Amino acid sequence: MSIELLGLVGLAALVIIVFLMVYIRDVEVNKKLLVYEKSIEELNYQNHVLNKALNELRSIEKEPTLDPKEIEKKIMFTLKEEIHKNVLPVIGALKEIENIIQDFKDEQSTRIDRIESRTKEMSFVSSSPSSSNEKLIIAHYARGKSEAEIAKDLRIGIGEVDLVLKLANLK
C-alpha cells in the first residue's frame, strides 16, 4: 500500500507542478497582452489624431478659394497667436534668468571684494605675529613645556611648534 501511496503523492505533486506551470505561463501571457493592449491604445489615439487632421484638410479643400490677401491675414493672425502663446513666455523666463544671473554676479563680485580686503588686512596682521609666535614657542619650551602644551596655550598647531623648535635647533 505504500507504493500506491507514493504513486498518489507523486501524481498529486505532478498535478500541482502542472498547475503552477500553467499559472506562471498565464501571468507571462497577461503581461505580454497588457503591453500589446497599451500599444493598440496608442495606435488608436494616433489614428484618431490623423483622422481629425485629415478631416480638417478635407474641410479646407471644400472651402471656396480665398484670395491671397485673406490667406496672408489668416497666416499672420495664426503666427501672432502662436508667438504670444509660445515665444513670449520663453522670452520673459529668459529675462528673469538674466536678472537672477546678474544679481548672482553682483553678489559674487561683492563677496570677492570683501575677501580681497580681508586678505589684505590679514597679510598686514600675519607678518609680525609669526615672529612673536616663534619667540613665545621658544620661551615656553625653555620653561620645560611639552609641544602639545605649547600648541594648546598659543592656539596653534603642534606641527608649527615642532617646526619652530627644529629650526631653532632645540629639538
N, C-alpha and C positions, 0 to 999 in steps of 0.2 A: 504494500500500500504506500510505502514511502516513495517508490518510483513514480507512482501515479500522482502523489502529492507534489513531488519535484517537477513532474511534467506540467501539472496545473499551474504551479508558481512560475515556471518558465514561460508558459503560454500567457499568463497574466502580465508578466514583465514585458513580453514581446508586444502585447496589445498596448500597454502603456507607452512603450517606446514609439510605436507606430503613431499613437495619438499625439505624442509630443512632437514628432517629426512633422505631422500634418499641421499642428498648431504653429510651429516655428515657420513653416513654409507659408502658411496663411498670413502670418504677420509680415513676412517679407513681401508677399504679393500685395498686401494692403498698402505698404509703404510705397511700392512702385506705382500702384494705382493712384495714390494721393499725388505723387509727382506728375503723373500724366494728367490728372484732373486739373491741377494748377496750370499746367501748360495749355490745356484746352481752354480754360477760362481766359487766360491771357490772349490766346489767339482769337477767341470770340470778341474780346474787348477791342483788339486791333482791327478786326473785321468790321465791327460797329463804327469805329472811328473812320475807317476808309470808306465805308458806305455813306456816312454822313458827308464826308468831303466830296465824294462822287456826286451825291445829290445836290450839293451846293454848286458844283461845277455845271451840272446839268441845268440848274435853275438860271445860272448866269448865261448859259448858251441860249436859253429860251427868251431872255430879256431882249428887247429891241436894242439895236446897236446904238451906243451913246457916242456923242461927238467927243473928240479928243480933249476938249476943254473940261467936260464933265468927268471924264476918266482921270484927268490930271488933278482935278479938285478932290475926287474921292481918294486918290493915292496920297495926296498931300495931307488930307484930313486924317487918314489912317496912319500915316507916318508921324504926324504930330502927336496923335493919340498914343502911339507906341513909345515915342520919345518921352512923353510925360509919364507914362506908366513904368518904363524900364530904365531909361538912361538918367533922368533927373534924380531919382533916389540914389543911384550909384554915385553921381557927382556930389550930392550932398554928403554921403557917407565918406567919400574921399576927402572932402574939405574938413570934416570932423576929424578924420585920421590925421590930416596935415596939421591941424591945430593941436592935437594931442602930441604929435611928434615934436612940434615947435616948443610946446610947453616943457616937454621932457628934455629937449635940447637945452633950453634956457636953464632949467633946474640943474642939469648936469654941469653946465658951464659955471653956474654959481657955486656948486659943490667943488669943482676943480679949483676955482679961485680961492675958496676958503682953505682947501687942502694945501695949496701953494703957499698961502700966507702963514698957515700953521707950520709948514715945513721950514719956511724961512725963520720963523720965531724959534723953532726947535734947534735949528742949526746954530743960531747965536747962543742959545742956552746950553746946548750939549757940548760945546767946545771946552768950556772950563771945568765942568763937573767931573769929567773923566780923569783929569789930573788930580783933582781933590779926592776922587774915589780911590785912586792909586795910593795916595798918601794915607788915607784912612785905612785901607786894607793892610798896608804895611804896618801901621801903628797898632791895629788890632792884633795882627799876627805876632808882633813883638811882645804884646801883653800876654801871649800864650793862648789866644782863642783859636778854635778849630776853623777850618774853611766853611763848614756848614753854619757855625755861629756867626761868622763874619758876614756871610751872604744873607742870613736872616736879619741881622742888625741893620745892614746897609740897604736891604731890599734889592739885591742884585743876584744874578745867577752864580752858582757855585763855579761854573766854568770860567766866568770872568775873574773870580777870586783866584782860581788856580792859575790862570794865565798871567795875572799881575805878579803873583808870587814867583812864578817861573822866570818871568822877565827880570825880576829884581834879584834873581839868583838866591832866593831864600828857601827854595824847595829843591 
